[in-house]
Amino acid sequence: MPALPPTAFPRRTLLQALALPLLAARTAWAAPPAGPWPQDRRVPGGVARLSLGPGPERPVAHTADGVPVLVLGDAIEWTALVGIPLAAPAGEAHIATQAARIPYRITPKKYSEQRLTVAPRTVDLSPEDNARYERERAHQQQVMATFSTPLPPDDLRMRQPVPGRRSSSFGLRRVFNGQPRNPHSGMDIAAATGTPIAAPLPGRVIDVGDYFFNGGTVWLDHGGGLLTLYCHLSRMDCQMGDVLRTGDVFCQVGATGRVTGPHLHWGVMLNRTMVDPALFL
């Protein structure tokens, strides 16, 4: 069949065909794609799913502070998953890739207040306890800076690590013994001491310790700056470097550290930012 002359295509059709790639590029960041990733919730303590469009190679993205951002997807569509700090102000924010600055907007969210009564020594710290806390905080900051490969699988839907009622929600403004403290940065799940805790995703154990506030603690690294935290444990049946599959039991619920009773404090971290675990369930 002979080739058609250029005039065989109407001018309007030709212009539309040429415009499609430009339109796709212009709207690539407008809406997050569907997929088995955390909910898109652009509030303090939430997650922003930002489309980076197509490309032959995975883009490298960073927050405005230079912290690496998890990017998943494929050459057809890359997506950045950005953790938003609880202290982030409402308004414009952005991440950056090698080629562009990608803006998004944080909407305000008001969290409730929770008043708790705990042992006085865990609120008004002695010089010795404060020195211990400062040492532990420096160590934890090193753990939280982990950004490893391989990256996690595209399916980031997590299983709840222990059955039970959510006894305290993420983001609560906490008042201990009448004194305001940092907001609650995880999900508390009520369960009896000794209840087994299972990995919500494949991961590697990167920290096991007994800390002043958190008590028995384990951190799991799932790759790409996605970490999970387990606190107030009665037992840690794992050690540094252990590789876990989804559903592997690695610790037990307890009431260690600053607590009012046995429960699991479960945290999820993205780009060194604690985010609401419920967005991953």
N, C-alpha and C positions, 0 to 999 in steps of 0.2 A: 504494500500500500504506500503510495507516494506521500511524502511529508506535506502537511498543510502549510500554506503561506502564512506569515505572521498576521495578515489581515483576517484570517479565518476565526480568530478569537476576538470577541467584542472588547473594546477598550476598557469598559467598566470591569469586566471579568478579569482582565489582565491586571488592572490596578488592585483589585481585591486580593488576587493571589499574591502579589508582591507585598501587600500590606499585612498579610496574616503573620509572617514571622515577626514583624515589628510590633504588632499588637500583642503577640504572645510574650515578647520580651518586656513590653511596657507593663503588662498585667501579671507578670510572673510572681511579683512579691505581694500582690493585692490580697490573696486569700490562701490560707494553708491548705494543703491537700488532705484528702481523707486517707486514713491508714491506721494501723494498729499501734499508734503512738499515744503519748499522754494527751489529755484534753487541752485544747488551746484556751487558756484562761489568763488574759493579760492584766493581771492585778498583782499587787505586792504579795509575794509568796506563790505566785502562779508560774505557768510555763507559756512562753510564746513560741508557736510553730510558724516559722518564717520560710516561705518558699524562696529558694535561691535560683530557680529556673533550671533549664537543662545545661549540660556541659559534659565534655569527654572525661574530665577528671573531677574528683571530689574537691569542692572549694575548701579553703582554709579560712575559718571565721573566728573572730575575737569579739569580746565585749568592748565597750568604750574604755574599760580599765585594762584592756590587754589580756584578759583571761580567755583561754581557748574554749571554743563552743563546739558541742557535739553536732556533727553534720551526718545525716543518713540519707539513703535513697539510692539513686542510680543515675546514669547519664541522661535519662529522660526527665528526671525531676529530683533535684537535691533539696533537702529541707534542714534548716537549722532549728535545734531544740534549745531554747534559751531559758534558764532559770532566772526568775525575777526576785531580787531580795525583798524580804518583808519590810525593810526600811526604805525601799525605793519610793520616791515621790511620784504622785500622779503627773502625767504629762508625757512629752516626747522622750523617747529613748532610741538607741540604735545599736547595731552591731556592724562590723566591717569585714569585708572579704578583700582579697587582693585587688579586686576590680571595682568595688562599689561600697557605698555606705547604705545600709538597709535600715530604714526607720520603722518604728512601731510605736504605738501609744499605750501607756499604762493607765488604766482607769482606777479610781479609788475604790478601796474596800475597807469597811469597818468591821473589825473583829471584836468579839465579846470579851468580857473581863472575867477572870477566874481568881478567887481568893482561896488560898491554901494555908494550912497550919502544919509546919514541919519542925524538926529539931532545931532549936535556936542556933546551934553551932554551924548549921548549914546555911544560915542567913547572915549572921554577924560573925565573920571568919576571924579566927585567931591569927596572929602573925605567921605561925607555923603552917596552918591550913591555907592561908592565902599564898604563901610561898609555894606550897605544893600545887595549888590551883594554877599559878602562873607557869610552873614547869610543865604541867600537863597541857595547858592551853597552847604553849609553844609547840609541843609535840603534835597535838591534834591538828594544828594549822599545817604542819608538814604533811600529815596524812591526807588532809582535805585538798591539798594541791595536786594530788595524783591525777594524771591524765595519761592513760595507757592505751596500747593497742594489743590485740585486735579490738576494734570497736564492737559494741554490743550488736546483737542481731536486730534486724528491722522491727521485729515484733517485741515491743517493750511493755506489753500488758503483763502486769505483775499479779501474782497470787498473794493473798493476804498471808503473812508469814506465820500467824498463829490464829486459831479460831477464837472468837470472843467478841464482846461488845466494845465499841470504840468509846472509851470512858472520858476522853478529852480530845478536843479537836485541834487541828493545826491552827496556829495564828492567834490563839487566845492571849490576851494581855494578862500576865500573871502577877499576882500580888502575894508574896510569901510573908506570913506573919506581919501583915500590914505594910510591907515595903515593896514598891514596884520593882520588877525585874524584867529581863528580856522576854519577849513573846515566846509562846510555846512553838518550837520549831520542828515538831514531829507529830505523829499520831500515837496516842496511848490506847492500847488494847488490853482490856481487863482479862486476866487469866490467872489461874492458880500457880503458885510456885512449883516449878518442875515441869510445867507444860512445855513440850518440845516446840522448837522454832525452826521453820524450814526456809530455805533460800527461795526468794520470790522470782529470781532469774539466775541463769548461770553466772558465777562470779568466783573471785579469788579472795581469800582472806588476807587483808593487808594490815590489820592491827587487832591485837587482843590485849586487853588490859583491865585494871581495876582503878577507876578514877574517882576523885572526891565527889563530884556531883553526879556523874553518870553511873557509878558503881561498876559492876562487871559489864564490859563493853566489847563489841566486835564491829569492825568495819569490813564491808565487802566492796570490792572493785569490780564493776561490770564493764569497764572499758569506756574510753572517750570522756572521762570526767563524770560519768554516772556512778555514784557511790550510794550504798545504803548503810544505815547505822542501827545498831541494836543495843539498848541500854538497860541497866538495872538487873542484869542477868544473875541467876544463881549458879549456873555452870556454863563454861565455855568449852564445848567438846570439839575444839578445832585448834589449829596452830597456824602461825604465819606461813603463807604460801599454799595452803590447802586450796584445791580447786573443787568447786561445788557445782552440781547440776541443779536445775530447778526441782525443788521438793526435797533436797537433801537436808536432813536435820543436823544442826551444827551447834546449838546452844539451847538453854532452858530459861524460862521466865523466872524472875526473882523479884526481890524488894531491896536491892542494894543501892547505895548512893542516897541522893535526896529524893525520897519518895514518901507517899502517904499509905502505900500498900502495894502488894504484888501486881505487876503489870509489865507489859512490853512497851517501851518507848521506841518507836520505829521511825527513822528518818530517811528521807531521800534527798540526795544532793546532785545538782547539775551546775557545771561551771562554778564550783566552790560556793554554791548558794543552796541553802535548805529550801525545799519547795514542798507543796502539799502532796503527801503520798496518795491521797484519794484520787488525784488526777491520773494515776497510773493503774488503778484497779479496774 
